Amino acid sequence: MIASMTVDVARLRKDAHERAVARPRRAFAGAVHDLAHHGVPMRRYVPDERLPGAAAVFLHGGYGLFGDLELQDGYCRRLAGALGVVVLSVDYGLAPETALDESVRDALTGLDLLANEGFTRLTLCGDSAGGTVAALAAARTDLPLSGLALTNPNVDLTLRSYDDDLAGGPGRELSEFAFRAWARVADLDDAPRLTEVAADLPPTVVGVGTLDSLLPEARALADACRRAGVACRLVELAGAEHGFAGTDRVVEALDAFRTLTTPVPPRS
């Protein structure tokens, strides 16, 4: 475990933000603008070519400690364009100031905004720690969802499923610090495991790299969904590490995500 005195959260956030804004903007055929709803900062991506009534809430990664609307701006542009849906990126509250349940409420605020605007095909998307937020929001909303789309999600915040032999994952020690603070627990064994909410999830697609330390967690979630009768597709990207959502390998997950956002044509 990292002692709290050794983790400079402000520095982590500053460094992550500076790296994000230094990257060139990804080309995007559409409109992008920032907004706030009930005090929660958000960014909306509206592709020129889009499916009517379809939208997704996106939650960024960052251990639940850092990240903002800039962190995965490029991925959101890619997500909106590839799926042909409006994407609403939500700048949810972070630990240690914000508890995980409050982060989930921020995600639900974004989901409610889209529903109130008349979107009828709603998807929740999350990357890494944002996958935790997305899955918990999916389990708690009363809105009907088209699906849940996750890339390398943190499924087991106890870290009992974390595979130290797979070197392409997020750091264990920083995860330990972050998840104690985020879940508000002294003992990580008391932190959430998303397999416990599998029965409450909509149709789900999970993309994960085979070199990611979180691979066992992704497999466990897929198994839990299947046992609960929830449709779940697990896409394992051979040789990919934790950050594949920022690379061209993400197209392998996006192809699977389309099954959640594209309406099924009626039978003739």
Kinemage of the C-alpha trace (Angstrom):
@kinemage 1
@onewidth
@group {chain A} dominant
@subgroup {mainchain}
@vectorlist {calphas} color= white
{ca met a 1} P 0.000 0.000 0.000
{ca ile a 2} L 1.126 3.593 -0.645
{ca ala a 3} L 0.966 5.768 2.434
{ca ser a 4} L -1.301 8.756 1.846
{ca met a 5} L 1.605 11.171 2.479
{ca thr a 6} L 3.442 9.819 -0.571
{ca val a 7} L 0.655 10.383 -3.117
{ca asp a 8} L 0.579 13.901 -4.528
{ca val a 9} L -2.895 13.847 -6.034
{ca ala a 10} L -2.674 17.457 -7.188
{ca arg a 11} L 0.496 16.644 -9.129
{ca leu a 12} L -1.081 13.541 -10.674
{ca arg a 13} L -3.987 15.644 -11.874
{ca lys a 14} L -1.806 18.460 -13.192
{ca asp a 15} L 0.501 16.090 -15.069
{ca ala a 16} L -2.405 14.141 -16.589
{ca his a 17} L -4.104 17.351 -17.719
{ca glu a 18} L -0.928 18.771 -19.247
{ca arg a 19} L -0.252 15.554 -21.163
{ca ala a 20} L -3.825 15.525 -22.448
{ca val a 21} L -3.919 19.113 -23.696
{ca ala a 22} L -0.504 18.708 -25.340
{ca arg a 23} L -1.856 16.014 -27.653
{ca pro a 24} L -3.140 17.179 -31.059
{ca arg a 25} L -6.922 17.283 -31.314
{ca arg a 26} L -8.305 14.307 -33.179
{ca ala a 27} L -10.179 15.267 -36.333
{ca phe a 28} L -13.927 15.021 -35.838
{ca ala a 29} L -16.759 15.453 -38.317
{ca gly a 30} L -19.217 17.128 -36.009
{ca ala a 31} L -19.646 19.645 -33.213
{ca val a 32} L -18.073 19.684 -29.750
{ca his a 33} L -19.063 21.962 -26.907
{ca asp a 34} L -18.781 22.164 -23.149
{ca leu a 35} L -21.666 22.588 -20.741
{ca ala a 36} L -22.621 22.058 -17.130
{ca his a 37} L -25.744 20.397 -15.744
{ca his a 38} L -26.604 20.599 -12.052
{ca gly a 39} L -23.055 21.768 -11.453
{ca val a 40} L -21.421 18.802 -13.234
{ca pro a 41} L -19.062 19.770 -16.109
{ca met a 42} L -19.713 17.866 -19.329
{ca arg a 43} L -18.622 17.842 -22.960
{ca arg a 44} L -20.955 16.931 -25.820
{ca tyr a 45} L -19.820 15.377 -29.113
{ca val a 46} L -22.405 15.473 -31.906
{ca pro a 47} L -21.289 13.658 -35.079
{ca asp a 48} L -22.603 14.916 -38.408
{ca glu a 49} L -23.848 11.420 -39.249
{ca arg a 50} L -25.668 9.830 -36.361
{ca leu a 51} L -28.362 7.360 -35.450
{ca pro a 52} L -31.630 9.058 -34.475
{ca gly a 53} L -32.349 8.950 -30.772
{ca ala a 54} L -29.019 7.369 -29.835
{ca ala a 55} L -26.627 8.779 -27.230
{ca ala a 56} L -24.006 7.601 -24.776
{ca val a 57} L -22.593 8.848 -21.484
{ca phe a 58} L -18.823 8.401 -21.261
{ca leu a 59} L -16.775 8.159 -18.049
{ca his a 60} L -12.987 8.596 -18.290
{ca gly a 61} L -10.281 6.592 -16.571
{ca gly a 62} L -7.677 7.736 -14.044
{ca tyr a 63} L -7.900 5.481 -10.956
{ca gly a 64} L -10.828 7.576 -9.714
{ca leu a 65} L -8.138 10.087 -8.671
{ca phe a 66} L -7.408 12.151 -11.766
{ca gly a 67} L -8.720 12.914 -15.232
{ca asp a 68} L -11.031 15.511 -16.711
{ca leu a 69} L -12.795 16.310 -19.964
{ca glu a 70} L -9.447 16.545 -21.754
{ca leu a 71} L -8.057 13.176 -20.676
{ca gln a 72} L -9.872 11.072 -23.279
{ca asp a 73} L -11.184 13.743 -25.612
{ca gly a 74} L -9.674 11.884 -28.560
{ca tyr a 75} L -11.387 8.645 -27.600
{ca cys a 76} L -14.740 10.406 -27.212
{ca arg a 77} L -14.391 11.861 -30.714
{ca arg a 78} L -13.573 8.418 -32.030
{ca leu a 79} L -16.446 6.833 -30.091
{ca ala a 80} L -19.005 9.340 -31.360
{ca gly a 81} L -17.856 9.068 -34.969
{ca ala a 82} L -17.489 5.292 -35.062
{ca leu a 83} L -20.812 4.540 -33.390
{ca gly a 84} L -22.745 7.433 -34.911
{ca val a 85} L -24.124 8.545 -31.545
{ca val a 86} L -24.072 11.711 -29.468
{ca val a 87} L -21.499 11.242 -26.706
{ca leu a 88} L -21.744 13.129 -23.419
{ca ser a 89} L -18.482 12.983 -21.465
{ca val a 90} L -19.077 13.589 -17.758
{ca asp a 91} L -16.384 15.154 -15.557
{ca tyr a 92} L -17.402 13.205 -12.462
{ca gly a 93} L -16.091 13.965 -8.984
{ca leu a 94} L -12.823 12.336 -7.945
{ca ala a 95} L -11.317 10.856 -4.804
{ca pro a 96} L -10.275 11.709 -2.208
{ca glu a 97} L -12.696 14.661 -2.179
{ca thr a 98} L -15.526 12.647 -3.712
{ca ala a 99} L -16.810 9.189 -2.789
{ca leu a 100} L -17.519 6.592 -5.462
{ca asp a 101} L -21.278 6.814 -4.874
{ca glu a 102} L -21.126 10.540 -5.612
{ca ser a 103} L -19.153 9.871 -8.802
{ca val a 104} L -21.942 7.515 -9.860
{ca arg a 105} L -24.537 10.200 -9.151
{ca asp a 106} L -22.670 12.542 -11.486
{ca ala a 107} L -22.850 9.900 -14.219
{ca leu a 108} L -26.584 9.512 -13.623
{ca thr a 109} L -26.965 13.289 -13.913
{ca gly a 110} L -25.573 13.064 -17.442
{ca leu a 111} L -27.804 10.119 -18.274
{ca asp a 112} L -30.898 11.954 -17.023
{ca leu a 113} L -29.990 15.010 -19.110
{ca leu a 114} L -29.921 12.921 -22.292
{ca ala a 115} L -33.187 11.192 -21.414
{ca asn a 116} L -34.876 14.541 -20.751
{ca glu a 117} L -33.671 15.756 -24.144
{ca gly a 118} L -35.565 12.911 -25.775
{ca phe a 119} L -32.835 10.373 -26.483
{ca thr a 120} L -34.380 6.927 -26.367
{ca arg a 121} L -31.396 4.650 -27.076
{ca leu a 122} L -29.013 5.258 -24.196
{ca thr a 123} L -25.678 3.593 -23.578
{ca leu a 124} L -23.197 3.950 -20.740
{ca cys a 125} L -19.505 3.775 -21.647
{ca gly a 126} L -16.500 3.726 -19.354
{ca asp a 127} L -12.764 3.217 -19.572
{ca ser a 128} L -10.709 1.760 -16.691
{ca ala a 129} L -11.938 3.400 -13.450
{ca gly a 130} L -14.620 5.065 -15.535
{ca gly a 131} L -15.849 1.548 -16.222
{ca thr a 132} L -16.518 1.184 -12.508
{ca val a 133} L -18.642 4.331 -12.550
{ca ala a 134} L -20.446 3.320 -15.750
{ca ala a 135} L -21.318 -0.159 -14.502
{ca leu a 136} L -22.591 1.043 -11.135
{ca ala a 137} L -24.643 3.763 -12.836
{ca ala a 138} L -26.083 1.170 -15.214
{ca ala a 139} L -27.077 -1.006 -12.277
{ca arg a 140} L -28.728 1.869 -10.407
{ca thr a 141} L -30.625 3.783 -13.082
{ca asp a 142} L -34.328 3.313 -13.640
{ca leu a 143} L -33.947 4.294 -17.286
{ca pro a 144} L -34.015 1.547 -19.924
{ca leu a 145} L -30.546 1.219 -21.419
{ca ser a 146} L -29.470 -0.163 -24.760
{ca gly a 147} L -26.220 -1.344 -23.275
{ca leu a 148} L -23.027 -0.948 -21.304
{ca ala a 149} L -19.733 -0.597 -23.198
{ca leu a 150} L -16.533 -0.993 -21.183
{ca thr a 151} L -12.837 -0.906 -22.035
{ca asn a 152} L -10.383 -2.483 -19.557
{ca pro a 153} L -12.702 -1.755 -16.621
{ca asn a 154} L -11.838 -1.901 -12.940
{ca val a 155} L -14.327 -4.585 -11.920
{ca asp a 156} L -12.882 -5.743 -8.597
{ca leu a 157} L -11.888 -2.823 -6.375
{ca thr a 158} L -10.732 -5.266 -3.692
{ca leu a 159} L -7.869 -6.105 -6.113
{ca arg a 160} L -8.185 -9.778 -5.193
{ca ser a 161} L -8.554 -10.541 -8.904
{ca tyr a 162} L -5.625 -8.358 -9.988
{ca asp a 163} L -3.011 -10.442 -11.835
{ca asp a 164} L 0.501 -9.284 -10.951
{ca asp a 165} L 1.941 -11.608 -13.598
{ca leu a 166} L 0.325 -9.542 -16.362
{ca ala a 167} L 2.552 -6.496 -16.586
{ca gly a 168} L 0.396 -4.359 -18.869
{ca gly a 169} L -2.086 -3.115 -16.299
{ca pro a 170} L -2.542 -0.101 -14.040
{ca gly a 171} L -0.289 0.172 -10.983
{ca arg a 172} L -1.338 -1.990 -8.052
{ca glu a 173} L -0.073 0.347 -5.341
{ca leu a 174} L -1.715 3.446 -6.716
{ca ser a 175} L -4.902 1.418 -7.210
{ca glu a 176} L -4.807 0.384 -3.558
{ca phe a 177} L -4.502 3.970 -2.404
{ca ala a 178} L -7.137 5.235 -4.818
{ca phe a 179} L -9.766 2.590 -4.165
{ca arg a 180} L -9.557 2.929 -0.396
{ca ala a 181} L -10.123 6.651 -0.749
{ca trp a 182} L -12.818 6.351 -3.420
{ca ala a 183} L -14.819 3.538 -1.801
{ca arg a 184} L -14.330 5.050 1.672
{ca val a 185} L -13.018 1.801 3.169
{ca ala a 186} L -10.100 1.083 5.478
{ca asp a 187} L -9.862 -2.526 4.300
{ca leu a 188} L -9.890 -3.137 0.554
{ca asp a 189} L -11.821 -6.365 1.120
{ca asp a 190} L -14.809 -4.090 1.783
{ca ala a 191} L -14.533 -2.332 -1.594
{ca pro a 192} L -17.086 -3.034 -4.357
{ca arg a 193} L -16.914 -5.964 -6.761
{ca leu a 194} L -19.028 -5.344 -9.842
{ca thr a 195} L -19.740 -9.031 -10.313
{ca glu a 196} L -22.229 -8.527 -7.487
{ca val a 197} L -24.382 -6.200 -9.637
{ca ala a 198} L -24.181 -8.265 -12.836
{ca ala a 199} L -27.854 -9.216 -12.686
{ca asp a 200} L -28.832 -5.518 -12.814
{ca leu a 201} L -26.806 -4.688 -15.928
{ca pro a 202} L -28.113 -4.156 -19.464
{ca pro a 203} L -26.555 -5.992 -22.434
{ca thr a 204} L -22.834 -5.523 -21.978
{ca val a 205} L -19.685 -5.552 -24.095
{ca val a 206} L -16.278 -5.611 -22.409
{ca gly a 207} L -13.013 -5.034 -24.267
{ca val a 208} L -9.766 -5.932 -22.483
{ca gly a 209} L -6.157 -6.583 -23.448
{ca thr a 210} L -4.652 -9.992 -22.784
{ca leu a 211} L -1.630 -8.329 -21.136
{ca asp a 212} L -3.786 -6.253 -18.780
{ca ser a 213} L -3.624 -7.093 -15.063
{ca leu a 214} L -7.396 -6.571 -15.048
{ca leu a 215} L -8.036 -9.405 -17.521
{ca pro a 216} L -9.278 -11.821 -14.802
{ca glu a 217} L -11.744 -9.181 -13.591
{ca ala a 218} L -13.174 -8.689 -17.073
{ca arg a 219} L -13.581 -12.434 -17.469
{ca ala a 220} L -15.245 -12.669 -14.061
{ca leu a 221} L -17.749 -9.961 -14.987
{ca ala a 222} L -18.595 -11.701 -18.245
{ca asp a 223} L -19.110 -14.978 -16.398
{ca ala a 224} L -21.290 -13.299 -13.757
{ca cys a 225} L -23.447 -11.703 -16.451
{ca arg a 226} L -23.940 -15.002 -18.215
{ca arg a 227} L -24.911 -16.756 -14.974
{ca ala a 228} L -27.430 -13.984 -14.343
{ca gly a 229} L -28.880 -14.277 -17.841
{ca val a 230} L -27.474 -10.920 -18.967
{ca ala a 231} L -26.097 -10.816 -22.507
{ca cys a 232} L -22.384 -10.092 -22.340
{ca arg a 233} L -19.720 -10.192 -25.022
{ca leu a 234} L -16.077 -10.295 -23.930
{ca val a 235} L -13.578 -9.050 -26.517
{ca glu a 236} L -10.000 -10.006 -25.634
{ca leu a 237} L -7.392 -8.069 -27.615
{ca ala a 238} L -4.353 -10.298 -28.040
{ca gly a 239} L -1.132 -8.588 -26.937
{ca ala a 240} L -2.865 -5.368 -25.877
{ca glu a 241} L -2.173 -3.583 -22.591
{ca his a 242} L -4.352 -1.440 -20.346
{ca gly a 243} L -4.294 1.767 -22.383
{ca phe a 244} L -5.429 0.319 -25.703
{ca ala a 245} L -8.397 2.719 -25.874
{ca gly a 246} L -5.904 5.403 -26.856
{ca thr a 247} L -4.533 3.353 -29.765
{ca asp a 248} L -5.833 2.004 -33.060
{ca arg a 249} L -6.463 -1.346 -31.352
{ca val a 250} L -9.641 0.173 -29.941
{ca val a 251} L -11.412 -0.440 -33.271
{ca glu a 252} L -11.715 -4.091 -32.208
{ca ala a 253} L -13.834 -3.023 -29.245
{ca leu a 254} L -15.747 -0.387 -31.197
{ca asp a 255} L -16.872 -2.997 -33.704
{ca ala a 256} L -18.440 -4.932 -30.842
{ca phe a 257} L -19.925 -1.792 -29.252
{ca arg a 258} L -21.939 -1.171 -32.423
{ca thr a 259} L -24.136 -4.127 -31.537
{ca leu a 260} L -25.372 -2.121 -28.532
{ca thr a 261} L -26.149 1.120 -30.351
{ca thr a 262} L -27.500 -0.045 -33.713
{ca pro a 263} L -31.239 -0.836 -33.708
{ca val a 264} L -32.155 -4.377 -34.645
{ca pro a 265} L -34.251 -4.285 -37.841
{ca pro a 266} L -37.745 -5.728 -37.464
{ca arg a 267} L -38.366 -9.178 -38.847
{ca ser a 268} L -40.242 -9.220 -42.140
